[in-house]
Amino acid sequence: MPNGILIIDKPQDWTSMDVCAKIRGMLHEKRVGHAGTLDPMATGVLPVFVGQATRAVEFAEKGRKEYAATLRLGLTTNTQDITGEVLSRCDVGVSAQEVSSVLKRFTGELQQVPPMYSAIKINGQKLCDLARKGREVERAPRSVTIYALELTGQLSETEFCLRCVCSKGTYIRTLCHDIGQALGCGGCMSALRRTMAAGFTLTEAVTLEEVHQRGEALLMDVDRFFEQYPAYRIQREREEFFCLHGNPIPAQLPQGIYRVYGRDGKFLCLSRWERGKLVSIKNFFGA
């Protein structure tokens, strides 16, 4: 059975779930999940976890993400990107220096109001479903963190290129909308490419066509995602038996989190050292 991680360069006009469905068919594996939704208009890094590796999704989706975005000033839409219905147009007389200056207001911890066109649920209903019915409901602001935000180029009088490193849950199109409001001319997102997610970058990404051609050969071992933690290899059969049955194993180690491997070198679990024992956080072996 296929197990591992694929870093997909998501094509435009595909949803993240479309990508997962395609990979399910190509690899003949039902257990496929992704770490971090990308809007259909966006492209770039989409970590996809296959088989036993899906157990790592909860860790992967929490990490920082990096984007290359294009901000279009003078235009606001109901989706906060250029795919939506135009709400207003405005003449733009803003310099690159002015854009760069206002970006400083949008770094650090921010309170961001999620857009109506999003998959967030309120009272069991997705905001996007309500928005398509012409309804708008009050949304509580969410705390997000912008670690880095910089102007990287200017395409025209109204379009500016941004680089953004941010926390989980950040809406880049809402960020573009808010920057436009701060500049007094309105704005929306006209392009988005994710360049990093879960520690993986575009240099590691493959296309769906490559997956179709090469299949399981492209899968990365799931322990690759946990490389920041030291490795511990079990030496005794009894300890391996304990581990494979979900029990702590004795180990004299510094306090911390470890990648635990079996005697044959196979990755078994991510564990935390507690009081002289390694206690499993998440297992990655089959039943």
Phi and psi restraints in degrees (value plus and minus 20) as a CYANA .aco file:
   2 PRO   PHI     -89.9   -49.9
   2 PRO   PSI     114.7   154.7
   3 ASN   PHI    -160.4  -120.4
   3 ASN   PSI     114.2   154.2
   4 GLY   PHI     129.9   169.9
   4 GLY   PSI    -188.0  -148.0
   5 ILE   PHI    -140.2  -100.2
   5 ILE   PSI     116.6   156.6
   6 LEU   PHI    -137.1   -97.1
   6 LEU   PSI     112.1   152.1
   7 ILE   PHI    -121.2   -81.2
   7 ILE   PSI      84.4   124.4
   8 ILE   PHI    -113.2   -73.2
   8 ILE   PSI     117.0   157.0
   9 ASP   PHI    -107.4   -67.4
   9 ASP   PSI      74.6   114.6
  10 LYS   PHI     -82.3   -42.3
  10 LYS   PSI     108.8   148.8
  11 PRO   PHI     -96.5   -56.5
  11 PRO   PSI     138.1   178.1
  12 GLN   PHI     -87.1   -47.1
  12 GLN   PSI     129.6   169.6
  13 ASP   PHI      53.1    93.1
  13 ASP   PSI     -11.0    29.0
  14 TRP   PHI    -125.8   -85.8
  14 TRP   PSI     120.6   160.6
  15 THR   PHI    -101.9   -61.9
  15 THR   PSI     143.1   183.1
  16 SER   PHI     -82.8   -42.8
  16 SER   PSI     -55.3   -15.3
  17 MET   PHI     -92.7   -52.7
  17 MET   PSI     -49.6    -9.6
  18 ASP   PHI     -79.4   -39.4
  18 ASP   PSI     -62.9   -22.9
  19 VAL   PHI     -82.7   -42.7
  19 VAL   PSI     -65.9   -25.9
  20 CYS   PHI     -81.7   -41.7
  20 CYS   PSI     -61.2   -21.2
  21 ALA   PHI     -83.5   -43.5
  21 ALA   PSI     -60.8   -20.8
  22 LYS   PHI     -83.0   -43.0
  22 LYS   PSI     -62.8   -22.8
  23 ILE   PHI     -89.2   -49.2
  23 ILE   PSI     -55.6   -15.6
  24 ARG   PHI     -75.3   -35.3
  24 ARG   PSI     -64.1   -24.1
  25 GLY   PHI     -89.0   -49.0
  25 GLY   PSI     -61.7   -21.7
  26 MET   PHI     -91.0   -51.0
  26 MET   PSI     -56.5   -16.5
  27 LEU   PHI    -119.2   -79.2
  27 LEU   PSI     -24.6    15.4
  28 HIS   PHI      35.4    75.4
  28 HIS   PSI      27.8    67.8
  29 GLU   PHI    -155.9  -115.9
  29 GLU   PSI     104.3   144.3
  30 LYS   PHI     -93.3   -53.3
  30 LYS   PSI     -51.5   -11.5
  31 ARG   PHI    -105.2   -65.2
  31 ARG   PSI      73.7   113.7
  32 VAL   PHI    -157.9  -117.9
  32 VAL   PSI     107.9   147.9
  33 GLY   PHI    -162.6  -122.6
  33 GLY   PSI     140.9   180.9
  34 HIS   PHI    -138.5   -98.5
  34 HIS   PSI     142.1   182.1
  35 ALA   PHI    -134.6   -94.6
  35 ALA   PSI      69.6   109.6
  36 GLY   PHI      84.5   124.5
  36 GLY   PSI      84.6   124.6
  37 THR   PHI     -85.6   -45.6
  37 THR   PSI     118.8   158.8
  38 LEU   PHI    -134.2   -94.2
  38 LEU   PSI     116.4   156.4
  39 ASP   PHI     -80.2   -40.2
  39 ASP   PSI     133.8   173.8
  40 PRO   PHI     -74.5   -34.5
  40 PRO   PSI     -57.6   -17.6
  41 MET   PHI     -93.5   -53.5
  41 MET   PSI     -36.0     4.0
  42 ALA   PHI    -104.5   -64.5
  42 ALA   PSI     136.1   176.1
  43 THR   PHI    -146.4  -106.4
  43 THR   PSI     155.7   195.7
  44 GLY   PHI      90.9   130.9
  44 GLY   PSI    -178.7  -138.7
  45 VAL   PHI     -83.8   -43.8
  45 VAL   PSI      98.0   138.0
  46 LEU   PHI    -150.9  -110.9
  46 LEU   PSI      79.8   119.8
  47 PRO   PHI     -88.7   -48.7
  47 PRO   PSI     106.1   146.1
  48 VAL   PHI    -139.0   -99.0
  48 VAL   PSI     109.9   149.9
  49 PHE   PHI    -130.4   -90.4
  49 PHE   PSI     113.0   153.0
  50 VAL   PHI    -141.7  -101.7
  50 VAL   PSI     118.3   158.3
  51 GLY   PHI      45.1    85.1
  51 GLY   PSI    -155.2  -115.2
  52 GLN   PHI     -78.6   -38.6
  52 GLN   PSI     -46.1    -6.1
  53 ALA   PHI     -84.1   -44.1
  53 ALA   PSI     -38.1     1.9
  54 THR   PHI     -80.8   -40.8
  54 THR   PSI     -38.5     1.5
  55 ARG   PHI     -88.0   -48.0
  55 ARG   PSI     -33.5     6.5
  56 ALA   PHI    -111.8   -71.8
  56 ALA   PSI     -26.6    13.4
  57 VAL   PHI     -77.3   -37.3
  57 VAL   PSI     -61.0   -21.0
  58 GLU   PHI     -81.3   -41.3
  58 GLU   PSI     -47.4    -7.4
  59 PHE   PHI    -102.5   -62.5
  59 PHE   PSI     -58.5   -18.5
  60 ALA   PHI     -90.5   -50.5
  60 ALA   PSI     -56.5   -16.5
  61 GLU   PHI     -96.2   -56.2
  61 GLU   PSI     -26.5    13.5
  62 LYS   PHI    -105.8   -65.8
  62 LYS   PSI     -35.3     4.7
  63 GLY   PHI     -94.9   -54.9
  63 GLY   PSI     152.8   192.8
  64 ARG   PHI     -88.1   -48.1
  64 ARG   PSI     134.4   174.4
  65 LYS   PHI    -150.4  -110.4
  65 LYS   PSI     130.7   170.7
  66 GLU   PHI    -145.3  -105.3
  66 GLU   PSI     119.0   159.0
  67 TYR   PHI    -153.2  -113.2
  67 TYR   PSI     129.9   169.9
  68 ALA   PHI    -130.3   -90.3
  68 ALA   PSI      95.4   135.4
  69 ALA   PHI    -142.4  -102.4
  69 ALA   PSI     134.3   174.3
  70 THR   PHI    -134.6   -94.6
  70 THR   PSI     104.0   144.0
  71 LEU   PHI    -118.0   -78.0
  71 LEU   PSI     104.2   144.2
  72 ARG   PHI    -126.1   -86.1
  72 ARG   PSI      98.2   138.2
  73 LEU   PHI    -109.3   -69.3
  73 LEU   PSI     135.7   175.7
  74 GLY   PHI      66.0   106.0
  74 GLY   PSI     -12.7    27.3
  75 LEU   PHI    -161.4  -121.4
  75 LEU   PSI     108.5   148.5
  76 THR   PHI    -142.0  -102.0
  76 THR   PSI     125.9   165.9
  77 THR   PHI    -155.5  -115.5
  77 THR   PSI     147.1   187.1
  78 ASN   PHI     -94.3   -54.3
  78 ASN   PSI     -35.3     4.7
  79 THR   PHI    -123.7   -83.7
  79 THR   PSI     -24.8    15.2
  80 GLN   PHI      49.4    89.4
  80 GLN   PSI      -5.7    34.3
  81 ASP   PHI    -159.1  -119.1
  81 ASP   PSI     155.5   195.5
  82 ILE   PHI     -94.6   -54.6
  82 ILE   PSI     -24.1    15.9
  83 THR   PHI    -101.9   -61.9
  83 THR   PSI     -31.0     9.0
  84 GLY   PHI    -111.2   -71.2
  84 GLY   PSI     159.9   199.9
  85 GLU   PHI     -95.4   -55.4
  85 GLU   PSI     110.9   150.9
  86 VAL   PHI     -89.7   -49.7
  86 VAL   PSI     108.2   148.2
  87 LEU   PHI    -121.1   -81.1
  87 LEU   PSI     -54.2   -14.2
  88 SER   PHI    -179.2  -139.2
  88 SER   PSI     134.0   174.0
  89 ARG   PHI    -148.6  -108.6
  89 ARG   PSI     128.7   168.7
  90 CYS   PHI    -170.4  -130.4
  90 CYS   PSI     122.9   162.9
  91 ASP   PHI     -85.7   -45.7
  91 ASP   PSI     124.0   164.0
  92 VAL   PHI    -135.6   -95.6
  92 VAL   PSI     106.9   146.9
  93 GLY   PHI    -152.0  -112.0
  93 GLY   PSI      32.1    72.1
  94 VAL   PHI    -132.8   -92.8
  94 VAL   PSI     113.0   153.0
  95 SER   PHI    -109.5   -69.5
  95 SER   PSI     143.7   183.7
  96 ALA   PHI     -80.8   -40.8
  96 ALA   PSI     -56.4   -16.4
  97 GLN   PHI     -83.9   -43.9
  97 GLN   PSI     -59.4   -19.4
  98 GLU   PHI     -86.3   -46.3
  98 GLU   PSI     -60.7   -20.7
  99 VAL   PHI     -82.7   -42.7
  99 VAL   PSI     -67.6   -27.6
 100 SER   PHI     -79.4   -39.4
 100 SER   PSI     -59.1   -19.1
 101 SER   PHI     -86.4   -46.4
 101 SER   PSI     -60.9   -20.9
 102 VAL   PHI     -93.9   -53.9
 102 VAL   PSI     -41.5    -1.5
 103 LEU   PHI     -81.7   -41.7
 103 LEU   PSI     -46.1    -6.1
 104 LYS   PHI     -81.9   -41.9
 104 LYS   PSI     -46.3    -6.3
 105 ARG   PHI     -91.8   -51.8
 105 ARG   PSI     -37.5     2.5
 106 PHE   PHI    -130.0   -90.0
 106 PHE   PSI       7.7    47.7
 107 THR   PHI    -132.0   -92.0
 107 THR   PSI     137.7   177.7
 108 GLY   PHI      69.8   109.8
 108 GLY   PSI    -178.8  -138.8
 109 GLU   PHI    -102.8   -62.8
 109 GLU   PSI     108.4   148.4
 110 LEU   PHI    -145.5  -105.5
 110 LEU   PSI     137.8   177.8
 111 GLN   PHI    -122.0   -82.0
 111 GLN   PSI      95.5   135.5
 112 GLN   PHI    -137.1   -97.1
 112 GLN   PSI     108.5   148.5
 113 VAL   PHI    -104.9   -64.9
 113 VAL   PSI      98.3   138.3
 114 PRO   PHI     -80.3   -40.3
 114 PRO   PSI     125.9   165.9
 115 PRO   PHI     -91.5   -51.5
 115 PRO   PSI     135.1   175.1
 116 MET   PHI     -83.2   -43.2
 116 MET   PSI     -57.0   -17.0
 117 TYR   PHI    -104.3   -64.3
 117 TYR   PSI      57.3    97.3
 118 SER   PHI    -170.1  -130.1
 118 SER   PSI     147.0   187.0
 119 ALA   PHI    -108.9   -68.9
 119 ALA   PSI     -15.4    24.6
 120 ILE   PHI     -82.6   -42.6
 120 ILE   PSI     120.3   160.3
 121 LYS   PHI    -123.0   -83.0
 121 LYS   PSI     118.0   158.0
 122 ILE   PHI    -147.5  -107.5
 122 ILE   PSI     100.9   140.9
 123 ASN   PHI      34.8    74.8
 123 ASN   PSI      19.1    59.1
 124 GLY   PHI      61.9   101.9
 124 GLY   PSI     -20.0    20.0
 125 GLN   PHI    -136.0   -96.0
 125 GLN   PSI     116.7   156.7
 126 LYS   PHI     -90.1   -50.1
 126 LYS   PSI     117.8   157.8
 127 LEU   PHI     -78.2   -38.2
 127 LEU   PSI     -59.2   -19.2
 128 CYS   PHI     -84.2   -44.2
 128 CYS   PSI     -54.5   -14.5
 129 ASP   PHI     -87.0   -47.0
 129 ASP   PSI     -59.3   -19.3
 130 LEU   PHI     -86.8   -46.8
 130 LEU   PSI     -60.5   -20.5
 131 ALA   PHI     -82.6   -42.6
 131 ALA   PSI     -58.8   -18.8
 132 ARG   PHI     -86.9   -46.9
 132 ARG   PSI     -41.3    -1.3
 133 LYS   PHI    -110.3   -70.3
 133 LYS   PSI     -14.6    25.4
 134 GLY   PHI      63.0   103.0
 134 GLY   PSI      -7.3    32.7
 135 ARG   PHI    -119.9   -79.9
 135 ARG   PSI     127.7   167.7
 136 GLU   PHI    -150.4  -110.4
 136 GLU   PSI     112.7   152.7
 137 VAL   PHI    -141.5  -101.5
 137 VAL   PSI     138.9   178.9
 138 GLU   PHI     -91.0   -51.0
 138 GLU   PSI     114.1   154.1
 139 ARG   PHI    -138.9   -98.9
 139 ARG   PSI     113.5   153.5
 140 ALA   PHI     -94.1   -54.1
 140 ALA   PSI     118.3   158.3
 141 PRO   PHI     -81.3   -41.3
 141 PRO   PSI     128.0   168.0
 142 ARG   PHI    -136.1   -96.1
 142 ARG   PSI     125.7   165.7
 143 SER   PHI    -103.4   -63.4
 143 SER   PSI     102.3   142.3
 144 VAL   PHI    -149.9  -109.9
 144 VAL   PSI     143.6   183.6
 145 THR   PHI    -145.3  -105.3
 145 THR   PSI     108.1   148.1
 146 ILE   PHI    -123.7   -83.7
 146 ILE   PSI      88.2   128.2
 147 TYR   PHI     -99.9   -59.9
 147 TYR   PSI     -52.2   -12.2
 148 ALA   PHI    -172.9  -132.9
 148 ALA   PSI     118.9   158.9
 149 LEU   PHI    -169.8  -129.8
 149 LEU   PSI      97.4   137.4
 150 GLU   PHI    -163.5  -123.5
 150 GLU   PSI     132.4   172.4
 151 LEU   PHI    -103.0   -63.0
 151 LEU   PSI     105.7   145.7
 152 THR   PHI    -133.5   -93.5
 152 THR   PSI     -26.5    13.5
 153 GLY   PHI     154.8   194.8
 153 GLY   PSI     150.6   190.6
 154 GLN   PHI    -154.9  -114.9
 154 GLN   PSI     103.6   143.6
 155 LEU   PHI    -110.6   -70.6
 155 LEU   PSI     -50.9   -10.9
 156 SER   PHI    -180.3  -140.3
 156 SER   PSI    -192.5  -152.5
 157 GLU   PHI     -83.9   -43.9
 157 GLU   PSI     -43.9    -3.9
 158 THR   PHI    -136.3   -96.3
 158 THR   PSI     -27.7    12.3
 159 GLU   PHI    -137.3   -97.3
 159 GLU   PSI     109.4   149.4
 160 PHE   PHI    -149.5  -109.5
 160 PHE   PSI     119.6   159.6
 161 CYS   PHI    -113.8   -73.8
 161 CYS   PSI     112.2   152.2
 162 LEU   PHI    -143.3  -103.3
 162 LEU   PSI     129.0   169.0
 163 ARG   PHI    -135.6   -95.6
 163 ARG   PSI     109.5   149.5
 164 CYS   PHI    -154.0  -114.0
 164 CYS   PSI     108.9   148.9
 165 VAL   PHI    -132.1   -92.1
 165 VAL   PSI     104.1   144.1
 166 CYS   PHI    -166.2  -126.2
 166 CYS   PSI     152.9   192.9
 167 SER   PHI    -105.5   -65.5
 167 SER   PSI     149.0   189.0
 168 LYS   PHI     -75.5   -35.5
 168 LYS   PSI     123.1   163.1
 169 GLY   PHI      69.1   109.1
 169 GLY   PSI     -21.6    18.4
 170 THR   PHI     -99.9   -59.9
 170 THR   PSI     111.5   151.5
 171 TYR   PHI    -119.1   -79.1
 171 TYR   PSI      93.3   133.3
 172 ILE   PHI     -88.6   -48.6
 172 ILE   PSI     -54.0   -14.0
 173 ARG   PHI     -88.1   -48.1
 173 ARG   PSI     -54.2   -14.2
 174 THR   PHI     -87.9   -47.9
 174 THR   PSI     -57.9   -17.9
 175 LEU   PHI     -79.8   -39.8
 175 LEU   PSI     -64.7   -24.7
 176 CYS   PHI     -82.6   -42.6
 176 CYS   PSI     -62.4   -22.4
 177 HIS   PHI     -80.0   -40.0
 177 HIS   PSI     -65.6   -25.6
 178 ASP   PHI     -88.2   -48.2
 178 ASP   PSI     -55.7   -15.7
 179 ILE   PHI     -84.6   -44.6
 179 ILE   PSI     -61.4   -21.4
 180 GLY   PHI     -81.0   -41.0
 180 GLY   PSI     -59.9   -19.9
 181 GLN   PHI     -84.9   -44.9
 181 GLN   PSI     -60.9   -20.9
 182 ALA   PHI     -84.9   -44.9
 182 ALA   PSI     -49.9    -9.9
 183 LEU   PHI    -105.4   -65.4
 183 LEU   PSI     -27.3    12.7
 184 GLY   PHI      62.0   102.0
 184 GLY   PSI     -11.3    28.7
 185 CYS   PHI    -144.4  -104.4
 185 CYS   PSI     -23.0    17.0
 186 GLY   PHI      58.2    98.2
 186 GLY   PSI     140.3   180.3
 187 GLY   PHI    -188.9  -148.9
 187 GLY   PSI     144.1   184.1
 188 CYS   PHI    -171.4  -131.4
 188 CYS   PSI     152.6   192.6
 189 MET   PHI    -112.0   -72.0
 189 MET   PSI     110.0   150.0
 190 SER   PHI    -128.6   -88.6
 190 SER   PSI     -33.5     6.5
 191 ALA   PHI    -180.9  -140.9
 191 ALA   PSI     131.1   171.1
 192 LEU   PHI    -170.1  -130.1
 192 LEU   PSI     112.0   152.0
 193 ARG   PHI    -155.8  -115.8
 193 ARG   PSI     102.5   142.5
 194 ARG   PHI    -104.5   -64.5
 194 ARG   PSI     105.7   145.7
 195 THR   PHI    -123.7   -83.7
 195 THR   PSI     -33.2     6.8
 196 MET   PHI    -176.7  -136.7
 196 MET   PSI     117.8   157.8
 197 ALA   PHI    -175.0  -135.0
 197 ALA   PSI     118.7   158.7
 198 ALA   PHI      35.7    75.7
 198 ALA   PSI       7.8    47.8
 199 GLY   PHI      64.7   104.7
 199 GLY   PSI     -23.3    16.7
 200 PHE   PHI    -119.0   -79.0
 200 PHE   PSI     125.9   165.9
 201 THR   PHI    -140.7  -100.7
 201 THR   PSI     155.1   195.1
 202 LEU   PHI     -81.8   -41.8
 202 LEU   PSI     -46.6    -6.6
 203 THR   PHI     -84.0   -44.0
 203 THR   PSI     -40.9    -0.9
 204 GLU   PHI    -119.7   -79.7
 204 GLU   PSI     -23.5    16.5
 205 ALA   PHI    -101.2   -61.2
 205 ALA   PSI     127.4   167.4
 206 VAL   PHI    -144.8  -104.8
 206 VAL   PSI     140.6   180.6
 207 THR   PHI    -110.6   -70.6
 207 THR   PSI     144.3   184.3
 208 LEU   PHI     -83.8   -43.8
 208 LEU   PSI     -52.1   -12.1
 209 GLU   PHI     -83.5   -43.5
 209 GLU   PSI     -59.9   -19.9
 210 GLU   PHI     -85.4   -45.4
 210 GLU   PSI     -57.0   -17.0
 211 VAL   PHI     -85.1   -45.1
 211 VAL   PSI     -60.0   -20.0
 212 HIS   PHI     -81.1   -41.1
 212 HIS   PSI     -58.7   -18.7
 213 GLN   PHI     -98.9   -58.9
 213 GLN   PSI     -58.9   -18.9
 214 ARG   PHI    -132.1   -92.1
 214 ARG   PSI     -36.9     3.1
 215 GLY   PHI      37.6    77.6
 215 GLY   PSI    -151.8  -111.8
 216 GLU   PHI     -81.9   -41.9
 216 GLU   PSI     -39.7     0.3
 217 ALA   PHI     -82.2   -42.2
 217 ALA   PSI     -40.1    -0.1
 218 LEU   PHI    -109.1   -69.1
 218 LEU   PSI     -29.3    10.7
 219 LEU   PHI     -87.9   -47.9
 219 LEU   PSI     110.8   150.8
 220 MET   PHI    -112.3   -72.3
 220 MET   PSI     123.9   163.9
 221 ASP   PHI     -81.5   -41.5
 221 ASP   PSI     122.1   162.1
 222 VAL   PHI     -83.5   -43.5
 222 VAL   PSI     -48.4    -8.4
 223 ASP   PHI     -86.1   -46.1
 223 ASP   PSI     -35.2     4.8
 224 ARG   PHI     -78.2   -38.2
 224 ARG   PSI     -53.0   -13.0
 225 PHE   PHI     -89.8   -49.8
 225 PHE   PSI     -43.5    -3.5
 226 PHE   PHI    -125.1   -85.1
 226 PHE   PSI       4.0    44.0
 227 GLU   PHI     -78.9   -38.9
 227 GLU   PSI     -42.1    -2.1
 228 GLN   PHI     -90.5   -50.5
 228 GLN   PSI     -33.3     6.7
 229 TYR   PHI    -121.0   -81.0
 229 TYR   PSI     124.7   164.7
 230 PRO   PHI     -87.0   -47.0
 230 PRO   PSI     135.7   175.7
 231 ALA   PHI    -116.1   -76.1
 231 ALA   PSI     125.8   165.8
 232 TYR   PHI    -151.2  -111.2
 232 TYR   PSI     105.3   145.3
 233 ARG   PHI    -127.9   -87.9
 233 ARG   PSI     105.4   145.4
 234 ILE   PHI     -88.2   -48.2
 234 ILE   PSI     117.4   157.4
 235 GLN   PHI    -127.1   -87.1
 235 GLN   PSI     -45.5    -5.5
 236 ARG   PHI    -132.3   -92.3
 236 ARG   PSI     123.8   163.8
 237 GLU   PHI     -80.6   -40.6
 237 GLU   PSI     -60.5   -20.5
 238 ARG   PHI     -82.9   -42.9
 238 ARG   PSI     -61.1   -21.1
 239 GLU   PHI     -86.7   -46.7
 239 GLU   PSI     -58.5   -18.5
 240 GLU   PHI     -84.9   -44.9
 240 GLU   PSI     -59.3   -19.3
 241 PHE   PHI     -79.5   -39.5
 241 PHE   PSI     -66.6   -26.6
 242 PHE   PHI     -77.8   -37.8
 242 PHE   PSI     -68.4   -28.4
 243 CYS   PHI     -80.2   -40.2
 243 CYS   PSI     -65.9   -25.9
 244 LEU   PHI     -89.4   -49.4
 244 LEU   PSI     -31.1     8.9
 245 HIS   PHI    -130.8   -90.8
 245 HIS   PSI      -1.0    39.0
 246 GLY   PHI      56.8    96.8
 246 GLY   PSI      -3.6    36.4
 247 ASN   PHI    -120.4   -80.4
 247 ASN   PSI     131.2   171.2
 248 PRO   PHI     -82.0   -42.0
 248 PRO   PSI     132.9   172.9
 249 ILE   PHI    -142.1  -102.1
 249 ILE   PSI     118.6   158.6
 250 PRO   PHI     -87.5   -47.5
 250 PRO   PSI     119.3   159.3
 251 ALA   PHI    -182.2  -142.2
 251 ALA   PSI     114.6   154.6
 252 GLN   PHI    -116.2   -76.2
 252 GLN   PSI      78.2   118.2
 253 LEU   PHI    -160.8  -120.8
 253 LEU   PSI     139.2   179.2
 254 PRO   PHI     -84.1   -44.1
 254 PRO   PSI     132.7   172.7
 255 GLN   PHI     -81.8   -41.8
 255 GLN   PSI     121.1   161.1
 256 GLY   PHI     134.2   174.2
 256 GLY   PSI    -189.4  -149.4
 257 ILE   PHI    -128.7   -88.7
 257 ILE   PSI     121.2   161.2
 258 TYR   PHI    -153.5  -113.5
 258 TYR   PSI     128.5   168.5
 259 ARG   PHI    -106.4   -66.4
 259 ARG   PSI     101.8   141.8
 260 VAL   PHI    -125.4   -85.4
 260 VAL   PSI     110.3   150.3
 261 TYR   PHI    -138.4   -98.4
 261 TYR   PSI     129.8   169.8
 262 GLY   PHI     -97.0   -57.0
 262 GLY   PSI     157.4   197.4
 263 ARG   PHI     -82.7   -42.7
 263 ARG   PSI     -46.4    -6.4
 264 ASP   PHI    -107.5   -67.5
 264 ASP   PSI     -17.1    22.9
 265 GLY   PHI      68.5   108.5
 265 GLY   PSI     -15.6    24.4
 266 LYS   PHI    -100.8   -60.8
 266 LYS   PSI     114.9   154.9
 267 PHE   PHI     -87.2   -47.2
 267 PHE   PSI     106.3   146.3
 268 LEU   PHI    -127.8   -87.8
 268 LEU   PSI     -66.0   -26.0
 269 CYS   PHI    -184.4  -144.4
 269 CYS   PSI     145.6   185.6
 270 LEU   PHI    -122.2   -82.2
 270 LEU   PSI     105.2   145.2
 271 SER   PHI    -151.0  -111.0
 271 SER   PSI     138.2   178.2
 272 ARG   PHI    -135.6   -95.6
 272 ARG   PSI     113.6   153.6
 273 TRP   PHI     -97.8   -57.8
 273 TRP   PSI     105.4   145.4
 274 GLU   PHI    -160.4  -120.4
 274 GLU   PSI      97.3   137.3
 275 ARG   PHI      31.5    71.5
 275 ARG   PSI      29.3    69.3
 276 GLY   PHI      64.1   104.1
 276 GLY   PSI     -13.4    26.6
 277 LYS   PHI    -156.8  -116.8
 277 LYS   PSI     132.0   172.0
 278 LEU   PHI    -114.6   -74.6
 278 LEU   PSI      96.8   136.8
 279 VAL   PHI    -127.0   -87.0
 279 VAL   PSI     107.1   147.1
 280 SER   PHI     -84.6   -44.6
 280 SER   PSI     112.5   152.5
 281 ILE   PHI    -111.6   -71.6
 281 ILE   PSI     -63.7   -23.7
 282 LYS   PHI    -174.0  -134.0
 282 LYS   PSI     110.8   150.8
 283 ASN   PHI    -112.2   -72.2
 283 ASN   PSI     126.2   166.2
 284 PHE   PHI    -146.9  -106.9
 284 PHE   PSI       0.7    40.7
 285 PHE   PHI    -126.5   -86.5
 285 PHE   PSI     137.9   177.9
 286 GLY   PHI     -94.6   -54.6
 286 GLY   PSI     150.8   190.8
